[in-house]
Amino acid sequence: MSRDFMPPGSVRSAAEVNEQIRALWLRAAGTLSAQERAEYELLVVEWAEAIRGAVIEAA
């Protein structure tokens, strides 16, 4: 897993997480290994939580 990975419950903006997702895809050259796929899935969940948090804050 990436050394930049933060454990669940960490607070990062959707933009920060999105940047890490983009970096993962660039490093993987478009094909994710099983380990990278697991990291990607965790990042997508974290990104969705950050989006939800931003929407709630805006409301």
Secondary structure, 3 states (H helix, E strand, C coil): CCCCCCCCCCCCCHHHHHHHHHHHHHHHCCCCCHHHHHHHHHHHHHHHHHHHHHHHHHC
